[in-house]
Amino acid sequence: MTTITTPRIEINLGKIAHNAKSLKELYASKGIDVIGVTKVVCAAPNIADVLVKSGISILADSRLANIRKMRQAGTQAQFLLLRIPSLSQAESVVKYADMSLNSELSVIKRLSKFAMEMMTTHKVILMVDLGDLREGVMPVDVEHTVKEILELQGIEMIGLGTNLACLGGIKPDAEKMTKLSAITGDIEAKFGLTLGLISGGNSANYSWFNSTEDVGRINNLRLGESIFLGCEPLYRRPIPGLFTDAFTLVTEVIESKTKPSAPQGDVCQDAFGNTPEFADIGNIHRIIVGIGEQDVAAKAIKPRVNAEIIGASSDHLLLHSHNYIEVGKEIEFDINYSALLRLSISPYVKKVYI
């Protein structure tokens, strides 16, 4: 009998395909196309191919190494560099990415230099900061920036974009989307352009999309979390008709004992510099599973058994179980976006495709 390694993530490719197809059809009903964001799954080629087979033609990732991995695996898609490029990687950006999000003229000029040397054209989407205060030029600077971009050789400006509900948690609402549409119209009129891609944001735009009849000029969204986890990121509510359990974390019980609920002795800092507090509720059944903060944040997972997470060290996750669970038993967990992100890049967590 072969034992499957733990810890592991069980990845249901069929459920991912269902979510991708459903979202593509949903957004297409109002003229919006979707880009599949692969960063949270570390651009796993098996998953990237599922997105392409589900009708998504552009894949986006924040890491050039991930884009290179998908190209080398033969994934048949166009590739967008999601994180704005650094000057030092401009040559590689032109070499491996078909297009990139940008906000710095100095970087776009460097992209132009390498595009001309390689006798190719690199497509850029200019990011506009509408209040989340991550990347993007301020609205007042868009016209000047576009003017400079249009003078560069080897660069094709294909559109405008914005990012919301990320660093600042700012909601992508009708006001923000109307503003991006208005900026688009002004730029097209000023320079005699027709911009083909106006990317209004990410999975967090689901609520806006559902509440509006007129999407304006927005014709693109960049989706990761809603495809993989079946929820919208503003309130982490499930999206009707989508699977929320395409990914399952499976761990193994490595200790199972009755012990006091509160540690005994003088309390100082724990392994991560925190001063823990525990309620004394007498003896409890404590189990340890073989995973820890090195692989996943304890607060980002939820057990599918009658138990609560007590805490974690680097390599041990402790739970208060209301039922006896013997050593060797497997425990399944639901995971959120931040958990999937860390689990995907951990070399110690096996990936099993279903």
LINNORRA-V184691 format. One record per pair of residues at least 4 apart in sequence whose C-alpha atoms are under 8 Angstrom apart, sorted by the first residue. I is the first residue (numbers start at 1). J is the second residue. Records with the same first field share a line. If there is no record, write none. Layout:
BEGIN
I->J / J
END
This chain:
BEGIN
5->350
6->250 / 251 / 252 / 290 / 349 / 350
7->249 / 250 / 251 / 252 / 290 / 291 / 348 / 349 / 350
8->249 / 250 / 251 / 349 / 350 / 351 / 352
9->247 / 248 / 249 / 250 / 343 / 349 / 350 / 351 / 352
10->246 / 247 / 248 / 249 / 250 / 351 / 352 / 353 / 354
11->246 / 247 / 248 / 351 / 352 / 353 / 354
12->16 / 246 / 247 / 353 / 354
13->17 / 47 / 50 / 246 / 353 / 354
14->18 / 354
15->19 / 243 / 246
16->20 / 50 / 51 / 227 / 228 / 243 / 246
17->21 / 50 / 51 / 54
18->22 / 242 / 243
19->23 / 226 / 227 / 228 / 230 / 242 / 243
20->24 / 51 / 54 / 56 / 227
21->25 / 54 / 55
22->26 / 242
23->27 / 227
24->28 / 33 / 34 / 55 / 56
25->29
26->30
27->31 / 32 / 33 / 34 / 209
28->32 / 33
30->215
31->219
32->218 / 219 / 220 / 221
33->219 / 220 / 221
34->56 / 58 / 220 / 221 / 222 / 223
35->56 / 57 / 58 / 59 / 60 / 220 / 221 / 222 / 223
36->51 / 56 / 58 / 59 / 60 / 222 / 223 / 224
37->59 / 60 / 61 / 222 / 223 / 224
38->42 / 43 / 44 / 48 / 59 / 60 / 61 / 224
39->43 / 60 / 61 / 62 / 63 / 66 / 224 / 341
40->224 / 225 / 337 / 340 / 341 / 344
41->47 / 340 / 341 / 344 / 345
42->66 / 341 / 344 / 345
43->47 / 48 / 61 / 66 / 67 / 69 / 70
44->48 / 70
45->49 / 69 / 70 / 73 / 75
46->50
47->51
48->52 / 59 / 70 / 75
49->53 / 75 / 76
50->54
51->55 / 56
52->56 / 57 / 58 / 75 / 76 / 77
57->76 / 77 / 78
58->77 / 78 / 79 / 80
59->77 / 78 / 79 / 80
60->67 / 79 / 80 / 81 / 82 / 222
61->66 / 67 / 79 / 80 / 81 / 82 / 83
62->66 / 81 / 82 / 83
63->67 / 81 / 82 / 83
64->68 / 81 / 92 / 93 / 96 / 97
65->69
66->70
67->71 / 79 / 81 / 96 / 97
68->72 / 96
69->73
70->74 / 75
71->75 / 76 / 96
78->97 / 98
79->96 / 97 / 98 / 99
80->97 / 98 / 99 / 100 / 101
81->85 / 93 / 97 / 99 / 100 / 101
82->100 / 101
83->100 / 101
84->100 / 101 / 102 / 103 / 135
85->89 / 90 / 93 / 100 / 101 / 102 / 107
86->90 / 107
87->106 / 107 / 110
89->93
90->94 / 107 / 110 / 111 / 114
91->95 / 111 / 114
92->96 / 97
93->97 / 100 / 111
94->98 / 99 / 111 / 114 / 115 / 122
98->122 / 123
99->122 / 123 / 124 / 125
100->123 / 124 / 125
101->124 / 125 / 126 / 127 / 161
102->107 / 108 / 124 / 125 / 126 / 127 / 136
103->126 / 127 / 128 / 135 / 136 / 137
104->108 / 137
105->109 / 145 / 148 / 149
106->110
107->111
108->112 / 149 / 155
109->113 / 149 / 152
110->114
111->115 / 122 / 155
112->116 / 122 / 152 / 153 / 154 / 155
113->117 / 154
114->118
115->119 / 120 / 121 / 122 / 154 / 155
116->120 / 121 / 153 / 154
119->154
120->154
121->154 / 155 / 156
122->154 / 155 / 156
123->155 / 156 / 157 / 158
124->155 / 156 / 157 / 158 / 159
125->157 / 158 / 159 / 160 / 161 / 197
126->136 / 137 / 157 / 159 / 160 / 161
127->135 / 136 / 137 / 160 / 161 / 162 / 163
128->135 / 136 / 137 / 138 / 139 / 142 / 160 / 161 / 162 / 163 / 180
129->133 / 134 / 135 / 136 / 137 / 138 / 139 / 162 / 163
130->138 / 139 / 162 / 163 / 164 / 176
131->164 / 168 / 170
132->163 / 164 / 165 / 166 / 167 / 168 / 169 / 170
133->167 / 168
134->163 / 166 / 167 / 168
135->163
136->162
137->141 / 142
138->142
139->183
141->145
142->146
143->147 / 187
144->148
145->149
146->150 / 187
147->151 / 191
148->152
149->155 / 157
150->155 / 156 / 157
157->195
158->195 / 196 / 197
159->195 / 196 / 197 / 198 / 199
160->184 / 195 / 197 / 198 / 199
161->180 / 198 / 199 / 200 / 201
162->180 / 199 / 200 / 201
163->200 / 201 / 202
164->168 / 169 / 170 / 171 / 172 / 201 / 202 / 204
165->169 / 170 / 171 / 172 / 204 / 233 / 234
166->170
169->234
171->204 / 234
172->176 / 177 / 201 / 204 / 205 / 208
173->177 / 205 / 207 / 208
174->178 / 208 / 212
175->179
176->180
177->181 / 200 / 215 / 216 / 218
178->182 / 216
179->183
180->184 / 200 / 217 / 218
181->185 / 216 / 217 / 218
182->186
183->187
184->188 / 195 / 198 / 217
185->189
186->190
187->191 / 192 / 193
188->192 / 193 / 194 / 195
189->193
197->218 / 219 / 220
198->217 / 218 / 219 / 220
199->218 / 219 / 220 / 221 / 222
200->205 / 218 / 219 / 220 / 221
201->205 / 220 / 221 / 222
202->221 / 222 / 223 / 224
203->221 / 222 / 223 / 224 / 225 / 226 / 232 / 233
204->232 / 233 / 234
205->209 / 221
206->210 / 232
207->211 / 232
208->212
209->215
215->219
223->227
224->228
225->229 / 230 / 231 / 232 / 233 / 337
226->230 / 231 / 232 / 233 / 239
227->231
228->244 / 246 / 247
229->243 / 244 / 245 / 246 / 247 / 336 / 337
230->238 / 239 / 242 / 243 / 244 / 245
231->236 / 237 / 238 / 239 / 242 / 244
232->236 / 237 / 238 / 239
233->237
238->242 / 244
245->334
247->334 / 335
248->332 / 333 / 334 / 335
249->332 / 333 / 334 / 335
250->330 / 331 / 332 / 333
251->289 / 290 / 291 / 330 / 331 / 332
252->289 / 290 / 327 / 328 / 329 / 330 / 331
253->287 / 288 / 289 / 290 / 325 / 326 / 327 / 328 / 329 / 330 / 331
254->287 / 288 / 289 / 290 / 327 / 328
255->287 / 288 / 289 / 326 / 327
256->285 / 286 / 287 / 288 / 324 / 325 / 326 / 327
257->285 / 286 / 287
258->283 / 284 / 285 / 286
259->283 / 284 / 285 / 286
260->280 / 282 / 283 / 284
261->278 / 279 / 280 / 281 / 282 / 283 / 284
262->278 / 279 / 280 / 281 / 282
263->278
267->275 / 276
268->275 / 276
269->273 / 274 / 275 / 276
270->274 / 275 / 276
271->313 / 314
272->313
284->320 / 321
285->320 / 321 / 322 / 323 / 324
286->318 / 319 / 320 / 321
287->318 / 319 / 320 / 321 / 325
288->316 / 317 / 318 / 319
289->316 / 317 / 318 / 331
290->315 / 316 / 317
291->295 / 296 / 314 / 315 / 316 / 317
292->296 / 297 / 298 / 312 / 313 / 314 / 315 / 316 / 317
293->297 / 298 / 312 / 313 / 314 / 315 / 316 / 317
294->314 / 315
295->342 / 343 / 346 / 348 / 349
296->300 / 339 / 342 / 343
297->301 / 338 / 339 / 342
298->309 / 311 / 312 / 317
300->335 / 336 / 337 / 338 / 339
301->333 / 334 / 335 / 336 / 339
302->308 / 309 / 333 / 334 / 335
303->307 / 308 / 309 / 331 / 332 / 333 / 334
304->331 / 332 / 333 / 334
305->331 / 332
306->321 / 322 / 323
307->319 / 320 / 321 / 322 / 323
308->319 / 320 / 321
309->317 / 318 / 319 / 320
310->317 / 318 / 319 / 320
311->317 / 318 / 319
312->316 / 317 / 318
313->317
321->325
325->329
335->339 / 340
336->340
337->341
338->342
339->343
340->344
341->345
342->346
343->349
344->349
END
